[in-house]
Amino acid sequence: MLCVVLLTCAVVGLLIWRERSMPVYSMAQEPLPDGQGVMETLTLDGARYVHSLSEFALEPIRRGSQVGKTADGMRVHVPAGGNADGDYLILTGFMFPDVVYRRADAPVFDPQEVGISELRMMVNDGRFSRQQTSQDPALIAEVLARLDEPGALTAATETFDSYRLELFSPQAPGVYYFVYVMVAPDGRVFLAERSSPEEWFVAGESLTQWVREAMGQPAE
């Protein structure tokens, strides 16, 4: 019993020492270059990472190792498989969602430019979760075309089921870009950007059929 207590104390002590020895990133807010809003920054030894509207739709696939902290106790991680010198960091904390920061000199994640290679959507019917995936270039091109030219917008005023369509690129390992997918009771499918979730636009025909397939609905 004494050995267990001593071992537990040693582990706790090691974790406390590790946390205290972590490098401390400074946090700040700066105006965007165009003056329209602000961006948040993380800085350590001259390395600067930013989070603004262009990073709002980015999520980490999962957290990797912790590489630092902030003065107020937030933790800084790299995406799984990444390192502290990579293009992305993750800021997280107790009851705080993971927030992706991009290295300031790395290109903005633009779905039209980074080369999307895969789509994923998770569906939960209350009993089971299943993932629909596609690497079909034609389907990916249709989604990107809708995001680039969404067409007429529809206000979110009706009952709907909401999902997330995740876009992956080999040029941005460890993170993905997502948009909302809304399915109306009559089977119509809409998309919405995370930055404006109340503004829907109609999904393309191929994505509509793909979403219905994921939900187990008959194709038209």
C-alpha positions as CSV (number, residue, x, y, z in Angstrom):
1,M,0.0,0.0,0.0
2,L,2.8,2.4,0.9
3,C,4.5,1.7,-2.5
4,V,1.3,2.6,-4.3
5,V,1.0,5.9,-2.4
6,L,4.7,6.7,-3.0
7,L,4.3,5.9,-6.7
8,T,1.2,8.1,-7.0
9,C,2.9,11.0,-5.3
10,A,5.9,10.6,-7.7
11,V,3.6,10.6,-10.7
12,V,1.7,13.7,-9.5
13,G,4.9,15.4,-8.7
14,L,6.3,14.7,-12.1
15,L,3.1,16.0,-13.8
16,I,3.3,19.2,-11.7
17,W,6.9,19.7,-12.6
18,R,6.3,19.1,-16.2
19,E,3.4,21.6,-16.3
20,R,5.4,24.3,-14.5
21,S,8.4,23.8,-16.8
22,M,6.2,24.3,-20.0
23,P,7.1,27.3,-22.1
24,V,4.5,30.1,-21.7
25,Y,2.9,31.5,-24.8
26,S,1.7,35.1,-24.7
27,M,-1.8,35.9,-25.8
28,A,-3.0,39.1,-27.4
29,Q,-5.6,40.6,-29.7
30,E,-4.7,42.6,-32.8
31,P,-6.7,44.4,-35.5
32,L,-7.0,42.5,-38.8
33,P,-4.9,44.0,-41.6
34,D,-8.1,45.2,-43.3
35,G,-9.3,46.8,-40.1
36,Q,-12.5,44.7,-40.1
37,G,-12.4,43.0,-36.8
38,V,-9.6,41.5,-34.6
39,M,-7.5,38.4,-34.5
40,E,-6.2,36.5,-31.5
41,T,-2.5,35.7,-31.3
42,L,-0.2,33.2,-29.5
43,T,3.5,34.1,-29.5
44,L,6.6,32.3,-28.2
45,D,10.2,33.3,-28.9
46,G,9.2,35.2,-32.0
47,A,7.0,32.4,-33.4
48,R,3.5,33.9,-33.9
49,Y,0.2,32.1,-34.4
50,V,-3.1,33.7,-35.3
51,H,-6.8,32.8,-35.0
52,S,-9.4,34.9,-36.9
53,L,-12.5,34.3,-39.0
54,S,-10.5,32.4,-41.6
55,E,-9.6,29.8,-39.0
56,F,-13.1,29.7,-37.4
57,A,-14.1,26.6,-39.4
58,L,-11.0,24.6,-38.7
59,E,-11.0,21.8,-36.1
60,P,-8.2,19.5,-35.0
61,I,-8.6,15.8,-35.9
62,R,-7.4,15.2,-32.4
63,R,-5.0,16.7,-29.9
64,G,-1.3,15.7,-29.9
65,S,1.2,16.4,-27.2
66,Q,1.1,19.5,-25.0
67,V,3.9,21.9,-26.0
68,G,3.1,24.9,-23.8
69,K,0.7,26.9,-21.8
70,T,-0.5,30.5,-21.3
71,A,-0.2,32.7,-18.3
72,D,-3.8,32.1,-17.3
73,G,-3.6,28.3,-17.4
74,M,-4.8,27.5,-20.9
75,R,-2.9,24.6,-22.5
76,V,-1.2,24.7,-25.9
77,H,-1.1,21.4,-27.9
78,V,0.0,20.4,-31.4
79,P,-2.4,18.4,-33.6
80,A,-1.8,14.7,-33.4
81,G,1.3,13.8,-35.3
82,G,2.5,17.4,-35.4
83,N,5.3,19.3,-33.7
84,A,5.8,22.7,-32.1
85,D,7.2,24.2,-35.3
86,G,4.3,23.1,-37.5
87,D,1.7,25.3,-39.1
88,Y,-1.0,24.8,-36.5
89,L,-1.4,24.8,-32.7
90,I,-4.5,24.0,-30.5
91,L,-5.5,26.2,-27.6
92,T,-7.7,24.4,-25.0
93,G,-8.6,24.5,-21.4
94,F,-11.2,23.3,-18.8
95,M,-14.7,23.8,-20.3
96,F,-13.1,25.5,-23.3
97,P,-13.4,24.2,-26.8
98,D,-10.3,23.4,-28.9
99,V,-9.3,26.5,-31.0
100,V,-7.0,26.1,-33.9
101,Y,-4.3,28.8,-34.4
102,R,-2.3,29.1,-37.7
103,R,1.3,30.1,-37.9
104,A,1.2,33.7,-39.1
105,D,3.5,33.0,-42.1
106,A,1.6,29.9,-43.2
107,P,-1.1,30.2,-45.9
108,V,-4.7,30.6,-44.8
109,F,-6.7,27.3,-45.1
110,D,-8.7,28.1,-48.2
111,P,-10.8,25.1,-49.3
112,Q,-10.5,26.3,-52.9
113,E,-6.7,26.3,-52.8
114,V,-5.4,23.6,-50.5
115,G,-6.5,20.6,-52.5
116,I,-9.4,18.8,-50.7
117,S,-9.0,15.1,-51.0
118,E,-11.8,13.6,-48.8
119,L,-15.2,14.4,-47.4
120,R,-16.6,12.9,-44.2
121,M,-19.9,13.1,-42.4
122,M,-20.9,11.4,-39.2
123,V,-24.6,10.4,-38.8
124,N,-26.1,9.3,-35.5
125,D,-29.6,7.8,-35.6
126,G,-29.9,7.5,-31.8
127,R,-28.6,4.0,-31.7
128,F,-25.5,3.8,-33.9
129,S,-23.0,6.3,-35.4
130,R,-21.7,5.7,-38.8
131,Q,-19.4,7.7,-41.0
132,Q,-20.0,8.4,-44.7
133,T,-16.8,9.2,-46.6
134,S,-15.9,10.0,-50.2
135,Q,-12.8,10.7,-52.2
136,D,-14.8,11.2,-55.4
137,P,-13.3,14.2,-57.2
138,A,-16.6,15.1,-58.9
139,L,-18.4,15.2,-55.5
140,I,-15.6,17.3,-53.9
141,A,-15.7,19.7,-56.9
142,E,-19.4,20.1,-56.5
143,V,-19.1,21.0,-52.8
144,L,-16.3,23.5,-53.5
145,A,-18.2,25.1,-56.3
146,R,-21.2,25.6,-53.9
147,L,-19.0,27.1,-51.2
148,D,-17.4,29.4,-53.8
149,E,-20.7,30.5,-55.4
150,P,-23.5,29.6,-52.9
151,G,-26.3,31.3,-54.8
152,A,-29.5,32.4,-53.1
153,L,-29.5,32.2,-49.3
154,T,-32.3,30.9,-47.2
155,A,-32.9,32.0,-43.6
156,A,-33.0,29.1,-41.1
157,T,-36.6,29.2,-40.1
158,E,-37.8,25.6,-40.2
159,T,-37.1,22.3,-38.3
160,F,-34.1,20.4,-39.6
161,D,-31.5,17.8,-38.8
162,S,-28.0,19.2,-38.5
163,Y,-24.7,17.5,-39.4
164,R,-21.1,18.4,-40.1
165,L,-19.4,17.9,-43.5
166,E,-15.7,17.7,-42.9
167,L,-13.2,18.6,-45.6
168,F,-9.7,17.1,-45.4
169,S,-6.5,18.1,-47.3
170,P,-3.1,16.4,-47.3
171,Q,-1.6,19.9,-47.2
172,A,-3.0,20.6,-43.8
173,P,-2.4,17.4,-41.7
174,G,-4.0,17.3,-38.3
175,V,-6.9,19.7,-39.0
176,Y,-10.0,19.8,-41.2
177,Y,-12.4,22.4,-42.4
178,F,-16.1,21.9,-41.8
179,V,-19.4,23.3,-42.9
180,Y,-22.9,22.6,-41.6
181,V,-25.3,20.3,-43.4
182,M,-29.0,20.8,-42.8
183,V,-31.7,18.3,-43.9
184,A,-35.3,19.5,-44.0
185,P,-38.2,17.1,-43.3
186,D,-39.0,16.9,-47.0
187,G,-35.4,15.7,-47.8
188,R,-34.0,19.0,-49.1
189,V,-30.3,19.5,-48.2
190,F,-28.7,22.8,-47.4
191,L,-25.2,23.9,-46.5
192,A,-24.1,26.7,-44.2
193,E,-20.7,28.1,-43.3
194,R,-19.7,28.0,-39.6
195,S,-19.2,31.8,-39.7
196,S,-22.9,32.3,-40.7
197,P,-24.9,29.2,-39.7
198,E,-28.2,31.0,-40.1
199,E,-27.7,31.5,-43.8
200,W,-28.4,28.4,-45.7
201,F,-27.7,27.6,-49.4
202,V,-28.9,24.7,-51.4
203,A,-26.6,21.7,-51.7
204,G,-25.8,20.3,-55.2
205,E,-27.6,17.3,-56.5
206,S,-24.7,14.8,-56.0
207,L,-24.1,15.9,-52.4
208,T,-27.9,15.8,-51.7
209,Q,-28.0,12.1,-52.8
210,W,-24.8,11.4,-50.9
211,V,-26.3,12.9,-47.7
212,R,-29.5,11.0,-48.1
213,E,-27.6,7.8,-48.6
214,A,-25.7,8.5,-45.4
215,M,-29.0,8.9,-43.6
216,G,-30.4,5.7,-45.0
217,Q,-33.0,7.6,-47.1
218,P,-34.0,6.4,-50.5
219,A,-32.4,8.2,-53.4
220,E,-34.6,10.0,-55.9
